Amino acid sequence: MTLSKKQRYKRLIEHFSSKMPNAETELKYKNPYQLLVAVILSAQCTDKRVNLVTPIFFKQFPTAKMLATAKPEEVYSFIKSISYPNNKAKHLVSMAKMLVNEFKNKVPSDIDLLQKLPGVGRKTANVIASVVYNKPAMAVDTHVFRVSARIGLTTNAKTPLETEKQLTTYLPEKIIAKAHHWLILHGRYVCVARNPKCAICELKPFCKYYSEIFLKKPTVEN
């Protein structure tokens, strides 16, 4: 039986509402400033690696004001194990300066305003808006982009923005922020980029990839 897109969304929501009702970010943080720093650091880097770096980082730069007075070279020494440390060090210092000088040391909730901060693209802005302010924002990273297409939640989405628009069209507004974490975590641990773990995946009954691609793969004879 071929499922409609609405049916796939319904099954997805039912599954994760039961199995993962309290899904949340795996980044460790205590306030909006810390989450903003962590999300900037997490670009093309694992949350696990970021969580190893941020405790020492926040001990050295506990506030945006203190980070704003630092030099990129100093910041670099604390994040050198993170991907693209040179660029991220510059972005973090510039972000902190703008946060202090233009936003009165308060992380904005508006997605457009957030994107004015150095190092903050739409994905990062959506993470902050949804996690900190519980806004119906869908942050699309590589996991969300991949999993949404495989399951059949999106159709011919070529960019993260196209994926975001399709997901927010079909998902109820009140669960968009939580659904972001469902898709990320599923992509991180089950629907991985290479060799997705279809054998153990509980989404098989309504997954487009499983029915149209995985089941049709030729078996290897011994």
VEXFI-371665 format. One record per residue (C-alpha): residue number from 1; residue in three letters; x, y, z. Coordinates in nm, 3 decimals, decimal comma. Each point is the difference from the previous one (the first is absolute). Example, Ala and Ser with C-alpha at 12.3 -4.5 7.8 and 13.67 -1.06 7.14 Angstrom:
residues 2
+-----+-----+---------+---------+---------+
|   k |   r |      xx |      yy |      zz |
+-----+-----+---------+---------+---------+
|   1 | ala |   1,230 |  -0,450 |   0,780 |
|   2 | ser |   0,137 |   0,344 |  -0,066 |
+-----+-----+---------+---------+---------+
This chain:
residues 222
+-----+-----+---------+---------+---------+
|   k |   r |      xx |      yy |      zz |
+-----+-----+---------+---------+---------+
|   1 | met |   0,000 |   0,000 |   0,000 |
|   2 | thr |   0,136 |   0,341 |  -0,100 |
|   3 | leu |  -0,024 |   0,253 |   0,279 |
|   4 | ser |  -0,082 |   0,364 |  -0,058 |
|   5 | lys |   0,226 |   0,268 |   0,142 |
|   6 | lys |  -0,263 |   0,089 |   0,261 |
|   7 | gln |  -0,014 |  -0,362 |   0,111 |
|   8 | arg |   0,379 |  -0,013 |   0,038 |
|   9 | tyr |  -0,005 |   0,311 |   0,216 |
|  10 | lys |  -0,281 |  -0,143 |   0,211 |
|  11 | arg |   0,189 |  -0,325 |   0,057 |
|  12 | leu |   0,324 |   0,186 |   0,077 |
|  13 | ile |  -0,168 |   0,224 |   0,258 |
|  14 | glu |  -0,175 |  -0,295 |   0,165 |
|  15 | his |   0,325 |  -0,198 |   0,018 |
|  16 | phe |   0,223 |   0,268 |   0,146 |
|  17 | ser |  -0,266 |   0,144 |   0,230 |
|  18 | ser |  -0,005 |  -0,343 |   0,162 |
|  19 | lys |   0,367 |  -0,101 |  -0,025 |
|  20 | met |   0,173 |   0,336 |   0,041 |
|  21 | pro |  -0,243 |   0,244 |   0,167 |
|  22 | asn |   0,269 |   0,214 |   0,161 |
|  23 | ala |   0,254 |   0,028 |  -0,281 |
|  24 | glu |   0,247 |   0,286 |   0,043 |
|  25 | thr |   0,339 |   0,120 |  -0,117 |
|  26 | glu |   0,306 |  -0,199 |   0,104 |
|  27 | leu |   0,206 |   0,318 |   0,031 |
|  28 | lys |   0,072 |   0,093 |   0,361 |
|  29 | tyr |  -0,085 |   0,356 |   0,101 |
|  30 | lys |  -0,134 |   0,204 |   0,289 |
|  31 | asn |  -0,125 |   0,319 |  -0,165 |
|  32 | pro |  -0,073 |   0,147 |  -0,347 |
|  33 | tyr |   0,353 |   0,138 |  -0,037 |
|  34 | gln |   0,152 |  -0,343 |   0,063 |
|  35 | leu |  -0,234 |  -0,170 |  -0,246 |
|  36 | leu |   0,078 |   0,260 |  -0,265 |
|  37 | val |   0,373 |  -0,063 |   0,039 |
|  38 | ala |  -0,051 |  -0,377 |  -0,002 |
|  39 | val |  -0,213 |   0,003 |  -0,315 |
|  40 | ile |   0,252 |   0,219 |  -0,183 |
|  41 | leu |   0,273 |  -0,245 |   0,099 |
|  42 | ser |  -0,210 |  -0,299 |  -0,106 |
|  43 | ala |  -0,006 |   0,095 |  -0,369 |
|  44 | gln |   0,157 |  -0,296 |  -0,186 |
|  45 | cys |   0,107 |  -0,141 |   0,336 |
|  46 | thr |  -0,154 |  -0,255 |   0,236 |
|  47 | asp |  -0,191 |   0,101 |   0,311 |
|  48 | lys |   0,217 |  -0,243 |   0,193 |
|  49 | arg |   0,316 |   0,188 |  -0,096 |
|  50 | val |  -0,161 |   0,336 |   0,078 |
|  51 | asn |  -0,106 |  -0,122 |   0,345 |
|  52 | leu |   0,361 |  -0,092 |   0,074 |
|  53 | val |   0,117 |   0,352 |  -0,082 |
|  54 | thr |  -0,269 |   0,229 |   0,141 |
|  55 | pro |   0,046 |  -0,060 |   0,377 |
|  56 | ile |   0,353 |   0,145 |  -0,010 |
|  57 | phe |  -0,106 |   0,264 |  -0,252 |
|  58 | phe |  -0,284 |   0,127 |   0,220 |
|  59 | lys |   0,225 |   0,001 |   0,304 |
|  60 | gln |   0,230 |   0,238 |  -0,189 |
|  61 | phe |  -0,279 |   0,197 |  -0,170 |
|  62 | pro |  -0,306 |  -0,030 |   0,226 |
|  63 | thr |  -0,180 |   0,297 |  -0,158 |
|  64 | ala |  -0,028 |   0,167 |  -0,338 |
|  65 | lys |   0,166 |   0,310 |   0,148 |
|  66 | met |   0,312 |  -0,197 |   0,088 |
|  67 | leu |   0,006 |  -0,173 |  -0,338 |
|  68 | ala |  -0,036 |   0,337 |  -0,172 |
|  69 | thr |   0,325 |   0,123 |   0,154 |
|  70 | ala |   0,199 |  -0,305 |  -0,112 |
|  71 | lys |   0,218 |  -0,026 |  -0,307 |
|  72 | pro |  -0,077 |  -0,270 |  -0,259 |
|  73 | glu |   0,343 |  -0,152 |   0,064 |
|  74 | glu |  -0,090 |  -0,051 |   0,365 |
|  75 | val |  -0,336 |  -0,155 |  -0,086 |
|  76 | tyr |   0,171 |  -0,225 |  -0,254 |
|  77 | ser |   0,212 |  -0,159 |   0,271 |
|  78 | phe |  -0,317 |  -0,128 |   0,171 |
|  79 | ile |  -0,175 |  -0,130 |  -0,313 |
|  80 | lys |   0,287 |  -0,128 |  -0,213 |
|  81 | ser |  -0,132 |  -0,357 |   0,013 |
|  82 | ile |  -0,326 |   0,120 |  -0,161 |
|  83 | ser |  -0,042 |   0,005 |  -0,378 |
|  84 | tyr |   0,092 |   0,334 |  -0,164 |
|  85 | pro |   0,133 |   0,153 |   0,323 |
|  86 | asn |   0,150 |   0,312 |  -0,162 |
|  87 | asn |  -0,324 |   0,115 |  -0,157 |
|  88 | lys |  -0,207 |  -0,096 |   0,302 |
|  89 | ala |   0,232 |   0,189 |   0,236 |
|  90 | lys |  -0,047 |   0,316 |  -0,206 |
|  91 | his |  -0,375 |  -0,052 |  -0,021 |
|  92 | leu |  -0,036 |  -0,057 |   0,374 |
|  93 | val |   0,183 |   0,319 |   0,094 |
|  94 | ser |  -0,192 |   0,206 |  -0,258 |
|  95 | met |  -0,327 |  -0,161 |   0,107 |
|  96 | ala |   0,065 |   0,088 |   0,364 |
|  97 | lys |   0,082 |   0,361 |  -0,086 |
|  98 | met |  -0,322 |   0,041 |  -0,197 |
|  99 | leu |  -0,201 |  -0,176 |   0,270 |
| 100 | val |   0,132 |   0,244 |   0,260 |
| 101 | asn |  -0,002 |   0,319 |  -0,207 |
| 102 | glu |  -0,310 |  -0,039 |  -0,214 |
| 103 | phe |  -0,222 |  -0,242 |   0,190 |
| 104 | lys |   0,068 |   0,115 |   0,356 |
| 105 | asn |   0,156 |  -0,336 |   0,088 |
| 106 | lys |  -0,324 |  -0,189 |  -0,069 |
| 107 | val |  -0,022 |  -0,277 |  -0,257 |
| 108 | pro |  -0,285 |   0,104 |  -0,231 |
| 109 | ser |  -0,295 |  -0,229 |  -0,067 |
| 110 | asp |  -0,071 |   0,131 |  -0,350 |
| 111 | ile |   0,148 |  -0,222 |  -0,273 |
| 112 | asp |   0,090 |   0,293 |  -0,226 |
| 113 | leu |   0,174 |   0,184 |   0,283 |
| 114 | leu |   0,188 |  -0,312 |   0,102 |
| 115 | gln |   0,136 |  -0,035 |  -0,352 |
| 116 | lys |   0,164 |   0,341 |   0,028 |
| 117 | leu |   0,240 |  -0,147 |   0,254 |
| 118 | pro |   0,334 |  -0,118 |  -0,147 |
| 119 | gly |   0,015 |  -0,376 |  -0,035 |
| 120 | val |  -0,377 |  -0,036 |   0,018 |
| 121 | gly |  -0,179 |  -0,136 |  -0,307 |
| 122 | arg |  -0,364 |  -0,100 |  -0,031 |
| 123 | lys |   0,057 |  -0,344 |   0,151 |
| 124 | thr |   0,167 |   0,142 |   0,312 |
| 125 | ala |  -0,264 |   0,272 |   0,029 |
| 126 | asn |  -0,277 |  -0,260 |  -0,017 |
| 127 | val |   0,168 |  -0,210 |   0,269 |
| 128 | ile |   0,017 |   0,297 |   0,238 |
| 129 | ala |  -0,356 |   0,109 |  -0,076 |
| 130 | ser |  -0,141 |  -0,349 |   0,054 |
| 131 | val |   0,211 |  -0,123 |   0,293 |
| 132 | val |   0,026 |   0,322 |   0,202 |
| 133 | tyr |  -0,326 |   0,170 |  -0,092 |
| 134 | asn |  -0,210 |  -0,304 |  -0,100 |
| 135 | lys |  -0,092 |   0,156 |  -0,332 |
| 136 | pro |  -0,131 |  -0,221 |  -0,284 |
| 137 | ala |   0,331 |   0,014 |  -0,186 |
| 138 | met |   0,143 |  -0,299 |  -0,187 |
| 139 | ala |   0,379 |  -0,005 |  -0,013 |
| 140 | val |   0,115 |  -0,210 |  -0,294 |
| 141 | asp |   0,345 |  -0,154 |   0,030 |
| 142 | thr |   0,139 |  -0,290 |  -0,201 |
| 143 | his |  -0,185 |  -0,253 |   0,217 |
| 144 | val |  -0,340 |   0,168 |  -0,036 |
| 145 | phe |   0,055 |   0,050 |  -0,373 |
| 146 | arg |   0,093 |  -0,364 |  -0,057 |
| 147 | val |  -0,256 |  -0,166 |   0,228 |
| 148 | ser |  -0,291 |   0,211 |  -0,124 |
| 149 | ala |   0,071 |  -0,098 |  -0,359 |
| 150 | arg |   0,052 |  -0,368 |   0,078 |
| 151 | ile |  -0,318 |  -0,041 |   0,201 |
| 152 | gly |  -0,198 |   0,186 |  -0,264 |
| 153 | leu |  -0,086 |   0,308 |   0,205 |
| 154 | thr |   0,145 |   0,223 |  -0,271 |
| 155 | thr |  -0,018 |  -0,022 |  -0,377 |
| 156 | asn |   0,275 |   0,122 |  -0,232 |
| 157 | ala |   0,134 |   0,242 |   0,261 |
| 158 | lys |   0,334 |   0,122 |  -0,134 |
| 159 | thr |   0,095 |   0,239 |   0,282 |
| 160 | pro |  -0,034 |   0,018 |   0,380 |
| 161 | leu |  -0,249 |   0,286 |  -0,042 |
| 162 | glu |  -0,221 |  -0,208 |  -0,230 |
| 163 | thr |   0,011 |  -0,282 |   0,255 |
| 164 | glu |  -0,085 |   0,244 |   0,280 |
| 165 | lys |  -0,301 |   0,136 |  -0,189 |
| 166 | gln |  -0,138 |  -0,345 |  -0,077 |
| 167 | leu |   0,042 |  -0,124 |   0,357 |
| 168 | thr |  -0,162 |   0,307 |   0,156 |
| 169 | thr |  -0,289 |  -0,027 |  -0,244 |
| 170 | tyr |  -0,094 |  -0,351 |   0,112 |
| 171 | leu |   0,106 |  -0,005 |   0,366 |
| 172 | pro |  -0,237 |   0,144 |   0,262 |
| 173 | glu |   0,149 |   0,326 |   0,124 |
| 174 | lys |   0,009 |  -0,108 |   0,363 |
| 175 | ile |   0,236 |  -0,293 |  -0,067 |
| 176 | ile |   0,232 |   0,150 |  -0,264 |
| 177 | ala |   0,272 |   0,080 |   0,254 |
| 178 | lys |  -0,012 |  -0,353 |   0,143 |
| 179 | ala |  -0,019 |  -0,164 |  -0,344 |
| 180 | his |   0,331 |   0,166 |  -0,083 |
| 181 | his |   0,164 |  -0,209 |   0,274 |
| 182 | trp |  -0,185 |  -0,316 |  -0,103 |
| 183 | leu |   0,145 |   0,020 |  -0,349 |
| 184 | ile |   0,350 |   0,095 |   0,112 |
| 185 | leu |   0,026 |  -0,279 |   0,255 |
| 186 | his |  -0,145 |  -0,256 |  -0,238 |
| 187 | gly |   0,253 |   0,105 |  -0,263 |
| 188 | arg |   0,287 |  -0,001 |   0,245 |
| 189 | tyr |  -0,058 |  -0,348 |   0,140 |
| 190 | val |  -0,217 |  -0,200 |  -0,241 |
| 191 | cys |  -0,047 |   0,156 |  -0,343 |
| 192 | val |   0,370 |   0,071 |  -0,040 |
| 193 | ala |   0,144 |   0,136 |  -0,324 |
| 194 | arg |   0,177 |  -0,319 |  -0,106 |
| 195 | asn |  -0,162 |  -0,338 |   0,054 |
| 196 | pro |  -0,313 |   0,113 |   0,185 |
| 197 | lys |  -0,103 |  -0,247 |   0,269 |
| 198 | cys |  -0,325 |  -0,102 |  -0,167 |
| 199 | ala |   0,002 |  -0,341 |   0,167 |
| 200 | ile |  -0,058 |   0,154 |   0,343 |
| 201 | cys |  -0,197 |   0,307 |  -0,108 |
| 202 | glu |  -0,354 |   0,021 |   0,135 |
| 203 | leu |  -0,103 |   0,240 |  -0,277 |
| 204 | lys |   0,019 |  -0,277 |  -0,264 |
| 205 | pro |  -0,378 |  -0,037 |  -0,037 |
| 206 | phe |  -0,035 |   0,354 |  -0,136 |
| 207 | cys |   0,349 |   0,080 |  -0,133 |
| 208 | lys |   0,023 |   0,070 |  -0,372 |
| 209 | tyr |   0,372 |  -0,087 |  -0,017 |
| 210 | tyr |  -0,059 |  -0,337 |   0,166 |
| 211 | ser |  -0,281 |  -0,105 |  -0,231 |
| 212 | glu |   0,133 |   0,143 |  -0,326 |
| 213 | ile |   0,377 |  -0,044 |   0,033 |
| 214 | phe |   0,115 |  -0,216 |   0,292 |
| 215 | leu |  -0,230 |  -0,294 |  -0,067 |
| 216 | lys |   0,097 |   0,000 |  -0,368 |
| 217 | lys |   0,374 |  -0,021 |   0,060 |
| 218 | pro |   0,146 |  -0,325 |  -0,131 |
| 219 | thr |   0,099 |  -0,247 |   0,269 |
| 220 | val |   0,356 |  -0,126 |   0,015 |
| 221 | glu |   0,026 |  -0,375 |  -0,017 |
| 222 | asn |   0,262 |  -0,185 |   0,203 |
+-----+-----+---------+---------+---------+
